[in-house]
Amino acid sequence: MNQMTETSELRIAVVAARWHADIVDRATQAITEAFARSPTPPPRVDHFQVPGAFEIPLHAQRLAQSGAYDAVIACALVVNGGIYRHEFVASAVIDGLMRVQLDTGVPVFSAVLTPRDFHEHETHRQFFAEHFVHKGQEVALACLQTLQGLRALPAMVG
């Protein structure tokens, strides 16, 4: 399918981590709502859940390789739990997503966020929940704009 079809025929996969699901789900909801508000017919959006951010790249790869999706969007919150491991996880996830995109030719977008400081109290939880709404809206718009740009490339370079 990923041949840059008309927007009404677009199919997008959203892969979301369950770690901090109450926050991450704000992004996935915002993505769906942003697509619904699009001036063009909204794409079909399929949601997939994984335990944590580290599992996202493999799922993104399988979805991209399936040929069923025009784009994949990843959503997760990777927090600093007091050890340095979060930096490695975030780097591995982002590097993996870029590799999937370059290896398959299917655009992969990231709403995988790694705040420098996140604490398990209501102020931070509320701040990041609201922030994920904005990131969901931004990644949906970036997805549509990128797919539109890729669709236009053959006419521009041909």
C-alpha positions as CSV (number, residue, x, y, z in Angstrom):
1,M,0.0,0.0,0.0
2,N,2.8,2.5,0.8
3,Q,2.8,4.0,-2.7
4,M,1.6,7.4,-1.5
5,T,-2.1,6.9,-2.3
6,E,-4.7,9.6,-1.9
7,T,-5.2,10.8,1.6
8,S,-8.6,9.1,2.0
9,E,-6.8,5.8,1.3
10,L,-3.9,6.4,3.7
11,R,-3.4,3.9,6.5
12,I,-1.3,4.9,9.5
13,A,0.0,2.6,12.3
14,V,0.4,4.1,15.8
15,V,2.6,2.0,18.1
16,A,2.3,3.1,21.7
17,A,4.2,2.0,24.8
18,R,2.1,1.0,27.9
19,W,4.6,2.4,30.3
20,H,3.0,5.6,31.6
21,A,0.0,4.8,29.5
22,D,-2.1,7.5,31.0
23,I,0.3,10.1,29.6
24,V,1.2,8.3,26.3
25,D,-2.5,7.7,25.5
26,R,-2.9,11.5,25.4
27,A,-0.7,11.6,22.3
28,T,-2.4,8.7,20.6
29,Q,-5.8,10.3,21.2
30,A,-4.5,13.7,19.9
31,I,-3.1,12.0,16.8
32,T,-6.5,10.4,16.0
33,E,-8.3,13.7,16.7
34,A,-5.8,15.7,14.6
35,F,-6.3,13.4,11.6
36,A,-10.1,13.7,12.0
37,R,-9.8,17.5,11.8
38,S,-7.6,17.4,8.7
39,P,-8.9,19.4,5.8
40,T,-8.5,16.2,3.6
41,P,-10.3,13.0,4.3
42,P,-8.7,11.4,7.4
43,P,-6.5,8.4,7.1
44,R,-7.3,5.0,8.6
45,V,-5.5,4.7,11.9
46,D,-4.7,1.4,13.5
47,H,-3.4,1.3,17.1
48,F,-0.9,-1.2,18.5
49,Q,0.3,-1.5,22.0
50,V,3.7,-2.6,23.3
51,P,5.0,-3.0,26.9
52,G,7.6,-0.2,26.7
53,A,9.5,2.0,24.3
54,F,12.3,-0.5,23.7
55,E,9.7,-2.8,22.0
56,I,8.6,-0.1,19.5
57,P,11.2,-0.4,16.7
58,L,10.6,-4.1,16.1
59,H,6.9,-3.6,15.9
60,A,7.4,-0.5,13.6
61,Q,9.7,-2.6,11.4
62,R,7.1,-5.4,11.0
63,L,4.3,-3.0,10.3
64,A,6.4,-1.1,7.8
65,Q,7.5,-4.3,6.1
66,S,3.9,-5.5,5.8
67,G,3.2,-3.1,3.0
68,A,-0.1,-2.3,4.7
69,Y,0.9,1.1,6.1
70,D,1.9,4.4,4.5
71,A,3.5,5.6,7.8
72,V,4.2,4.5,11.3
73,I,4.0,6.8,14.4
74,A,5.7,5.8,17.7
75,C,4.6,7.1,21.1
76,A,6.3,6.6,24.4
77,L,7.6,8.3,27.5
78,V,11.1,7.3,28.6
79,V,11.8,8.6,32.0
80,N,14.9,9.0,34.1
81,G,14.4,6.5,36.9
82,G,17.5,7.6,38.7
83,I,19.9,5.5,36.6
84,Y,21.5,6.2,33.3
85,R,19.7,3.4,31.4
86,H,17.0,5.8,30.1
87,E,19.5,7.5,27.9
88,F,20.4,4.2,26.3
89,V,16.8,3.2,25.8
90,A,15.9,6.5,24.2
91,S,18.9,6.4,21.9
92,A,18.2,2.8,20.9
93,V,14.5,3.5,20.2
94,I,15.2,6.7,18.1
95,D,18.1,5.0,16.2
96,G,15.9,2.0,15.6
97,L,13.0,4.1,14.3
98,M,15.3,5.9,11.9
99,R,16.7,2.6,10.7
100,V,13.2,1.2,10.0
101,Q,12.4,4.3,8.0
102,L,15.5,4.2,5.9
103,D,15.5,0.4,5.4
104,T,11.8,0.2,4.4
105,G,11.1,3.5,2.8
106,V,8.0,3.9,5.0
107,P,8.1,7.2,7.0
108,V,8.4,6.6,10.7
109,F,7.5,9.4,13.1
110,S,8.4,9.8,16.8
111,A,6.5,11.1,19.7
112,V,8.9,9.2,21.9
113,L,9.9,11.8,24.5
114,T,12.6,11.6,27.1
115,P,12.2,14.5,29.6
116,R,15.4,15.4,31.5
117,D,13.4,15.6,34.7
118,F,10.3,13.7,35.4
119,H,9.0,13.0,38.9
120,E,6.0,10.9,39.9
121,H,4.0,13.8,41.3
122,E,0.8,15.4,40.0
123,T,2.4,18.5,38.7
124,H,4.8,16.7,36.4
125,R,2.2,14.1,35.4
126,Q,-0.3,16.9,34.4
127,F,2.4,18.9,32.6
128,F,3.5,15.9,30.5
129,A,0.0,14.7,29.8
130,E,-0.7,18.2,28.3
131,H,2.6,18.2,26.5
132,F,1.8,14.8,24.9
133,V,-1.4,16.3,23.5
134,H,0.6,18.9,21.7
135,K,3.2,16.3,20.5
136,G,0.4,14.1,19.2
137,Q,-1.0,17.0,17.2
138,E,2.4,17.9,15.9
139,V,3.3,14.4,14.8
140,A,0.0,13.9,13.0
141,L,0.5,17.1,11.1
142,A,4.2,16.2,10.3
143,C,3.0,12.8,9.1
144,L,0.4,14.2,6.7
145,Q,2.8,16.9,5.4
146,T,5.6,14.3,4.9
147,L,3.3,11.9,3.0
148,Q,2.1,14.8,0.8
149,G,5.6,15.8,0.1
150,L,6.7,12.3,-0.7
151,R,3.7,11.9,-3.0
152,A,4.8,15.1,-4.9
153,L,8.4,14.1,-5.3
154,P,8.1,12.1,-8.6
155,A,6.7,15.1,-10.4
156,M,9.3,17.4,-9.0
157,V,12.4,15.2,-9.8
158,G,11.0,13.4,-12.9
